[in-house]
Amino acid sequence: MPLPVPLSLEELEAVAATHGTPFQLYDEGAIRANIRELLAAFGGKFEGFQQFFAVKALPNPAILQLLLSEGCGMDCSSTSELFVCKALGVPGEKIMYTSNYTSKQDLTMALELGANLNLDDITLVDDLVAAAAASGGSFPEMISFRLNPGLGRTDSETKSNVLGGPDAKVLLLLLLLLVVVLVVALLLALALALALPLLLLLLLILSQTVRRATDGHHRGVQEGAGGGSHALRYMLIMIPAVHS
């Protein structure tokens, strides 16, 4: 069931006339109500629960400030998102830094902000030690790692539904390869369908040309054969006359 629009049609038209379109309109009241319901649901079950909003989902400073005021933290996956949090004055304990292919420079910036570090790979521990030493800081008292549950360790009993594990990315690549093959096959079929009438026309013209050439050759052979028979009859008639 769709939620009610917070503005009337006339009010929306007035906004469009003032600001132009397209534009994005956010319902602050609905956002606050939803986040409060979420925090209450988990906070009542898990002591010390802290929610971290994914900045990449909506890096709008006004929305982020709204969420911060309701008690949310910020989950960052890049240094640009860390920069947004720094500009908004987000305290380090309210920042979770979870990244892929993390460089030592990325780790250094996260350390400078005092962010919680959620490492993607255990090999990043050595990089984190080096980054802390280079920046003159100390190694964090607590770090966390992203959990990859692996095949067969989820609620799904379908082997094709790989939510994690070493084969997850392999299956994704195979799926992308299958899509590419299907697209290429579709393009080839389309090209063949477009070229088939032209190919049939060329074959028809070629067959008619060959038929005409063959018919002409047969007529020439028949005419040549006919002339030879007249000459032979003439010779057969003349030979007795010469001997007599």
C-alpha positions as CSV (number, residue, x, y, z in Angstrom):
1,M,0.0,0.0,0.0
2,P,1.6,3.3,-1.0
3,L,2.2,5.8,1.7
4,P,0.4,9.1,1.6
5,V,2.2,12.1,0.0
6,P,2.9,14.8,2.5
7,L,1.9,17.6,0.1
8,S,-1.2,18.2,-1.9
9,L,-1.1,18.2,-5.7
10,E,-1.4,22.0,-5.7
11,E,1.6,22.3,-3.3
12,L,3.6,19.9,-5.4
13,E,2.8,22.0,-8.5
14,A,3.9,25.1,-6.7
15,V,7.2,23.5,-5.7
16,A,7.7,22.5,-9.3
17,A,7.0,26.0,-10.6
18,T,9.4,27.4,-8.1
19,H,12.3,25.0,-8.3
20,G,11.8,23.2,-11.6
21,T,11.8,19.5,-12.3
22,P,13.1,17.0,-11.7
23,F,13.6,17.4,-8.0
24,Q,13.7,15.1,-5.0
25,L,11.4,15.7,-2.1
26,Y,12.1,14.0,1.3
27,D,9.5,13.6,4.1
28,E,11.4,14.5,7.3
29,G,8.5,13.3,9.5
30,A,8.4,9.9,7.9
31,I,12.2,9.5,8.0
32,R,12.3,10.3,11.7
33,A,9.4,8.0,12.5
34,N,11.0,5.1,10.6
35,I,14.4,5.4,12.2
36,R,12.9,5.7,15.7
37,E,11.0,2.5,15.1
38,L,14.1,0.7,13.8
39,L,16.3,1.8,16.7
40,A,13.6,0.9,19.2
41,A,13.1,-2.5,17.7
42,F,16.8,-3.5,17.8
43,G,17.8,-1.4,20.8
44,G,15.3,-3.2,23.0
45,K,16.8,-6.5,22.1
46,F,20.5,-5.8,21.9
47,E,22.2,-3.8,24.6
48,G,24.5,-1.1,23.2
49,F,23.1,-1.4,19.7
50,Q,24.4,1.2,17.3
51,Q,23.0,1.6,13.8
52,F,25.2,2.9,11.0
53,F,23.6,4.4,7.9
54,A,25.4,3.7,4.6
55,V,26.5,7.1,3.4
56,K,26.8,5.9,-0.2
57,A,23.1,5.2,-0.2
58,L,22.2,8.9,0.2
59,P,25.2,11.3,0.7
60,N,22.9,14.2,1.2
61,P,24.3,16.3,4.1
62,A,20.8,17.4,5.2
63,I,19.6,13.9,5.4
64,L,22.7,12.7,7.2
65,Q,22.4,15.5,9.8
66,L,18.8,14.4,10.3
67,L,19.9,10.8,10.9
68,L,22.7,11.8,13.2
69,S,20.2,13.8,15.3
70,E,18.2,10.6,15.8
71,G,21.2,8.7,17.0
72,C,22.4,7.0,13.8
73,G,26.0,6.5,13.0
74,M,27.6,6.7,9.5
75,D,28.9,3.7,7.5
76,C,31.6,4.8,5.0
77,S,33.1,2.8,2.2
78,S,35.4,5.4,0.7
79,T,37.6,8.4,1.7
80,S,35.1,10.8,0.0
81,E,32.5,9.6,2.4
82,L,34.9,10.0,5.3
83,F,35.4,13.5,4.2
84,V,31.6,14.1,4.3
85,C,31.6,12.9,7.9
86,K,34.5,15.1,8.8
87,A,32.8,18.1,7.3
88,L,29.6,17.3,9.3
89,G,31.6,16.9,12.5
90,V,30.6,13.3,13.1
91,P,32.6,11.9,16.1
92,G,34.8,8.9,15.4
93,E,32.8,6.5,17.5
94,K,29.8,7.2,15.2
95,I,31.8,6.3,12.0
96,M,32.2,2.8,10.7
97,Y,34.8,2.4,7.9
98,T,34.2,-0.6,5.7
99,S,36.0,-0.6,2.4
100,N,37.2,-2.8,-0.5
101,Y,40.8,-2.7,-1.9
102,T,41.8,-0.4,1.0
103,S,45.0,1.5,0.7
104,K,47.3,2.6,3.5
105,Q,46.3,6.2,2.8
106,D,42.6,5.3,3.3
107,L,43.4,3.6,6.6
108,T,45.4,6.6,7.7
109,M,42.5,9.0,7.1
110,A,40.1,6.6,9.0
111,L,42.6,6.5,11.9
112,E,42.9,10.3,12.0
113,L,39.1,10.5,12.4
114,G,39.1,7.8,15.1
115,A,36.6,5.7,13.0
116,N,35.7,2.1,13.8
117,L,37.5,-0.1,11.3
118,N,35.8,-3.0,9.7
119,L,38.4,-4.7,7.6
120,D,37.6,-6.6,4.4
121,D,40.6,-8.9,4.5
122,I,42.9,-10.1,7.3
123,T,45.9,-9.1,5.3
124,L,44.9,-5.5,6.0
125,V,46.1,-5.8,9.6
126,D,49.7,-5.4,8.5
127,D,48.8,-2.3,6.5
128,L,46.9,-0.9,9.5
129,V,49.9,-1.4,11.7
130,A,52.1,0.5,9.1
131,A,49.5,3.3,8.7
132,A,49.2,3.8,12.5
133,A,53.0,3.9,12.8
134,A,53.4,6.3,9.9
135,S,50.7,8.7,11.2
136,G,52.2,8.7,14.7
137,G,49.0,7.1,16.1
138,S,48.4,3.9,17.9
139,F,46.8,0.7,16.8
140,P,43.0,0.7,17.5
141,E,41.9,-1.2,20.6
142,M,39.1,-2.8,18.7
143,I,38.8,-3.8,15.0
144,S,36.2,-5.9,13.2
145,F,36.1,-8.0,10.0
146,R,33.4,-8.6,7.4
147,L,31.9,-12.0,7.8
148,N,31.7,-14.3,4.8
149,P,29.4,-17.2,6.0
150,G,30.3,-19.5,3.1
151,L,28.2,-21.9,1.1
152,G,25.8,-24.1,3.2
153,R,26.0,-21.8,6.2
154,T,22.9,-19.8,5.5
155,D,19.2,-20.5,5.8
156,S,19.1,-21.3,2.1
157,E,19.2,-25.0,1.0
158,T,19.5,-24.1,-2.6
159,K,23.1,-24.5,-3.8
160,S,22.6,-22.0,-6.6
161,N,21.8,-19.3,-4.1
162,V,25.3,-18.5,-2.9
163,L,25.2,-15.7,-0.4
164,G,28.9,-16.0,0.5
165,G,31.9,-18.2,0.2
166,P,34.8,-18.5,-2.2
167,D,32.5,-19.2,-5.1
168,A,30.2,-16.2,-4.7
169,K,32.2,-13.9,-7.0
170,V,33.0,-16.8,-9.4
171,L,29.3,-17.4,-9.9
172,L,28.7,-13.7,-10.5
173,L,31.4,-13.7,-13.2
174,L,29.9,-16.8,-14.8
175,L,26.5,-15.1,-14.7
176,L,27.9,-12.0,-16.4
177,L,29.6,-14.2,-19.0
178,L,26.3,-15.9,-19.7
179,V,24.6,-12.6,-20.2
180,V,27.3,-11.5,-22.6
181,V,27.0,-14.7,-24.6
182,L,23.2,-14.4,-24.8
183,V,23.5,-10.7,-26.0
184,V,26.0,-11.7,-28.6
185,A,23.8,-14.6,-29.8
186,L,20.8,-12.3,-29.9
187,L,22.8,-9.7,-32.0
188,L,23.9,-12.4,-34.4
189,A,20.4,-13.8,-34.8
190,L,19.2,-10.2,-35.5
191,A,21.9,-9.6,-38.0
192,L,21.1,-13.0,-39.7
193,A,17.4,-12.1,-39.8
194,L,18.2,-8.8,-41.5
195,A,20.7,-10.3,-43.9
196,L,18.7,-13.4,-44.9
197,P,16.4,-11.6,-47.4
198,L,19.4,-10.0,-49.1
199,L,21.2,-13.3,-49.2
200,L,18.2,-15.1,-50.7
201,L,18.0,-12.3,-53.4
202,L,21.6,-12.7,-54.2
203,L,21.3,-16.5,-54.5
204,L,18.2,-16.0,-56.8
205,I,20.1,-13.6,-59.1
206,L,23.1,-16.0,-59.1
207,S,21.0,-19.0,-60.0
208,Q,19.3,-17.1,-62.8
209,T,22.6,-16.0,-64.2
210,V,24.0,-19.6,-64.1
211,R,20.8,-20.9,-65.7
212,R,21.1,-18.4,-68.6
213,A,24.7,-19.2,-69.1
214,T,24.0,-22.9,-69.1
215,D,21.1,-22.6,-71.5
216,G,23.3,-20.6,-73.9
217,H,26.0,-23.2,-73.8
218,H,23.5,-26.0,-74.5
219,R,22.2,-24.1,-77.6
220,G,25.7,-23.6,-78.9
221,V,26.5,-27.3,-78.6
222,Q,23.3,-28.3,-80.3
223,E,23.9,-25.9,-83.2
224,G,27.5,-27.2,-83.5
225,A,26.3,-30.8,-83.5
226,G,23.7,-30.0,-86.2
227,G,26.2,-28.4,-88.6
228,G,28.5,-31.4,-88.3
229,S,25.8,-33.8,-89.3
230,H,25.1,-31.9,-92.5
231,A,28.8,-31.9,-93.4
232,L,29.0,-35.6,-92.7
233,R,26.0,-36.3,-94.9
234,Y,27.5,-34.2,-97.6
235,M,30.8,-36.1,-97.5
236,L,29.0,-39.5,-97.6
237,I,27.2,-38.3,-100.7
238,M,30.2,-36.9,-102.4
239,I,32.6,-39.8,-101.8
240,P,30.9,-42.3,-104.1
241,A,30.8,-39.7,-106.9
242,V,34.5,-39.2,-106.7
243,H,35.3,-43.0,-107.1
244,S,32.9,-43.4,-110.0
